[in-house]
Amino acid sequence: MNARMNLFKALNYLDVGLPIEKVSSEGIGGNITVFRLLLRLSEIILFFTINYLIVKFVQFVLSLLLNCPIEKVLLVYFVLPLEIIIELGLSKLDSSKPMNFLAYLLRASVKFVIIFLIDKSVVTIFT
């Protein structure tokens, strides 16, 4: 049961629509079943798939506007700042406190790394 709770917290940590203050165990109610975990995992996979397609479209549009190949438009210049802005906008915690800002930055960085790994694996598979 404890392993299920920790996995559920990890999946909540990756959810973009959930403020960081609701990731802890106080926001989790009810019994965590295998079905609930699989449902949450499929939701996170669907989210990152849609997010990746949006990122690739923005990267394509930027490459057209800059008149350069799509490989020259690096993800870190537009994905990471957007993730940080989303984190700051979702949460009601005071962002002027260094620990809260570091929590936002860490969560945004984890999401960026996942999108970056998806991009590298897709590029490797289809090239």
Phi, psi and omega in degrees: 000322180292323178294322177296319179296317180293320177295321178295321176296319179296320178292324175295326179297327181275350182287126183283335183272000183253122177298154186295334180285348179259009181281332186293177185289344179294330181277355182260119180238156178087179181277133179266107180261170178296322178299318179296321177294316179294323177296316179294319179296318178294326177295318180293318179296317177297318178300311182292330176294313178295318179299319179296319179296321177295317179297318179294324177295316178297321177296320177295315180296318177297323178292326175291317180293324181273354180056051179218165178295156183295334179291337181281341178272104185278142183294329186294336183283337180234340180278311183297314176298323178294320178297320179294318179296320178297317179297317180294324181285329182285320191273150176260002178288156181287115183279354178281344177282133184299322182292321177294317180295322177295324177296318177298315182296320179295315181294319177294323179292321178297316178295322177296317180298321179295315178295321178296318178294322175298316180298314181295322180289321178294317179297320180292319182292316187265009177250000000 
